[in-house]
Amino acid sequence: MRKNTVLSLLFALALVLSMMGCEDTKARQENEQLKAHVADLVKEGGALQNRVAELTQENAALKQENDQLKRTAKTKKSKKSKKSKHHRSSSSGR
């Protein structure tokens, strides 16, 4: 009976160790998959940072163009209002 107990314990120990090895292999595979996924995410993050920088520059250029167009519009309005005031005063004098 004692030999059976020892053999059973050795068999159980061998079974547990083999299961641990199997779990370790699965964990390693999952770890490698996760590492690959993280590498992809880091790459994608870099691409997104570049895109943000491009859009920031484009936004600054558009703001500058918008300000320039506003100044041009104000200049044209002030010239028109001076002409119309001048035109009105000369026509009312007749």
C-alpha positions as CSV (number, residue, x, y, z in Angstrom):
1,M,0.0,0.0,0.0
2,R,2.8,2.3,0.8
3,K,4.4,1.8,-2.6
4,N,1.1,2.6,-4.2
5,T,0.8,5.9,-2.3
6,V,4.4,6.9,-3.2
7,L,3.7,6.0,-6.9
8,S,0.4,7.9,-6.8
9,L,2.2,10.9,-5.3
10,L,4.9,10.7,-7.9
11,F,2.4,10.3,-10.7
12,A,0.4,13.3,-9.4
13,L,3.5,15.4,-9.1
14,A,4.5,14.5,-12.7
15,L,1.0,15.4,-13.8
16,V,1.0,18.7,-12.0
17,L,4.5,19.6,-13.3
18,S,3.4,18.8,-16.9
19,M,0.3,20.9,-16.5
20,M,2.4,23.7,-15.2
21,G,4.6,23.4,-18.2
22,C,1.6,23.5,-20.4
23,E,0.2,26.6,-18.7
24,D,3.6,28.2,-18.9
25,T,3.7,27.6,-22.6
26,K,0.2,29.1,-23.0
27,A,1.3,32.1,-20.9
28,R,4.3,32.6,-23.0
29,Q,2.3,32.5,-26.2
30,E,-0.2,34.9,-24.8
31,N,2.7,37.2,-23.7
32,E,4.2,37.2,-27.2
33,Q,0.8,38.0,-28.7
34,L,0.4,40.9,-26.2
35,K,3.9,42.2,-27.0
36,A,3.1,42.2,-30.7
37,H,-0.2,44.0,-30.0
38,V,1.6,46.6,-27.8
39,A,4.2,47.1,-30.6
40,D,1.4,47.7,-33.1
41,L,-0.3,50.1,-30.7
42,V,2.9,52.0,-30.2
43,K,3.4,52.3,-33.9
44,E,-0.2,53.5,-34.4
45,G,0.3,56.0,-31.6
46,G,3.4,57.4,-33.3
47,A,1.4,57.7,-36.6
48,L,-1.4,59.5,-34.7
49,Q,1.1,61.9,-33.1
50,N,2.4,62.8,-36.5
51,R,-1.1,63.3,-37.8
52,V,-1.9,65.6,-34.9
53,A,1.2,67.7,-35.6
54,E,0.2,68.0,-39.3
55,L,-3.3,69.0,-38.4
56,T,-2.0,71.6,-35.9
57,Q,0.2,73.2,-38.5
58,E,-2.7,73.1,-41.0
59,N,-5.0,74.7,-38.4
60,A,-2.5,77.5,-37.7
61,A,-2.2,78.2,-41.4
62,L,-5.9,78.3,-41.8
63,K,-6.3,80.7,-38.8
64,Q,-3.7,83.0,-40.3
65,E,-5.5,82.9,-43.7
66,N,-8.8,83.6,-42.0
67,D,-7.4,86.6,-40.1
68,Q,-5.9,87.9,-43.4
69,L,-9.3,87.6,-45.1
70,K,-11.0,89.3,-42.2
71,R,-8.6,92.3,-42.5
72,T,-9.2,92.4,-46.2
73,A,-13.0,92.4,-45.7
74,K,-12.7,95.2,-43.1
75,T,-10.6,97.3,-45.5
76,K,-13.1,96.8,-48.3
77,K,-16.0,97.7,-46.0
78,S,-14.4,100.8,-44.8
79,K,-13.6,101.9,-48.3
80,K,-17.2,101.3,-49.4
81,S,-18.7,103.1,-46.5
82,K,-16.4,106.1,-47.1
83,K,-17.5,106.1,-50.8
84,S,-21.2,105.8,-50.0
85,K,-21.0,108.6,-47.3
86,H,-19.2,110.8,-49.8
87,H,-21.6,110.0,-52.5
88,R,-24.6,110.7,-50.3
89,S,-23.4,114.0,-49.2
90,S,-22.7,115.2,-52.7
91,S,-26.2,114.1,-53.9
92,S,-28.0,115.8,-51.0
93,G,-26.2,119.0,-51.8
94,R,-27.9,119.4,-55.2
